[in-house]
Amino acid sequence: MILISGPCVIESRETVFRIAEALMPYHDDCTKDFYFKASFDKANRTSLDSFRGPGMDEGLRMLQDVKEHFGYQILTDIHEPNQAQTVAEVADALQIPAFLSRQTDLLIAAANTPAIVNIKKGQFLAPQAMEHSVLKVLKTRGCDEVSYENSKKYGVWLTERGSSFGYGNLVVDMRGLKIMREFAPVVFDATHSVQMPASGGASSGGDSSFVPYLSRAAAGVGVDGFFFETHFDPSIALSDGPNMIELDDLHRLVKEIDAIRMIVE
């Protein structure tokens, strides 16, 4: 099972190392393909005054330190094509943000690195539409046919993070998990799926109490992995606190998911 977890954004070296240390059991678990996730720049925050992160240079230095200290695989976002090569020197997986999931130049730039390309499904897109984004990466990597096996071979994932439902709300259509899994490994992003975009005035709100329910449902449908943003205290997190889950809750939830996956598989 792919497991992606970490804080939404790099807040400080102390915070990122404290969270990384708590996630060590997943790195040691032979049933998990674990990736530590943190963003060096949140380029799509609601407000100009919102915390964005330390920036690429300092952020990559901290992610490299995490990688060397804990031995973790690293996943982080890129927002511009010219970031891909530099970020891929540290990151094992490059994440394409949902708002940018159709950006051809960004997808091609990511595909021209050795990193896994994890494309988050746009909140505004049907699951079927993500086949075209997958094909852009596959063609760049020398493969002309979209299939689950080809995407797995050439390192392309899709991540479900909910679909826009009216103003300031997201819903998850569980059918989309199966649809997208026809042409790529699928990761379920449980914490962003409970986000309420721009519902907090100058920031996004969310309701993390729904994370366990959606996660268990996705495990029942069948996915290749899960994405959880986590923190030792989400109430003081500098980004996405309302939809993040505490580390202790994450540990309990992963055990539940493992049990469901054993039944489904």
Secondary structure as UniProt FT lines:
FT   STRAND          2..6
FT   HELIX           13..22
FT   HELIX           24..28
FT   TURN            30..31
FT   STRAND          33..37
FT   TURN            43..44
FT   TURN            48..49
FT   HELIX           56..70
FT   STRAND          73..77
FT   HELIX           81..83
FT   HELIX           84..88
FT   TURN            89..90
FT   STRAND          93..96
FT   HELIX           98..100
FT   TURN            101..102
FT   HELIX           104..111
FT   STRAND          116..120
FT   TURN            123..124
FT   HELIX           127..129
FT   HELIX           130..140
FT   TURN            141..142
FT   HELIX           148..154
FT   STRAND          156..160
FT   STRAND          163..164
FT   STRAND          170..171
FT   HELIX           175..180
FT   TURN            181..183
FT   STRAND          186..189
FT   TURN            190..191
FT   HELIX           192..194
FT   STRAND          195..196
FT   TURN            197..200
FT   STRAND          205..206
FT   HELIX           208..210
FT   HELIX           211..221
FT   STRAND          225..231
FT   HELIX           234..236
FT   HELIX           241..243
FT   STRAND          245..246
FT   HELIX           247..264
//
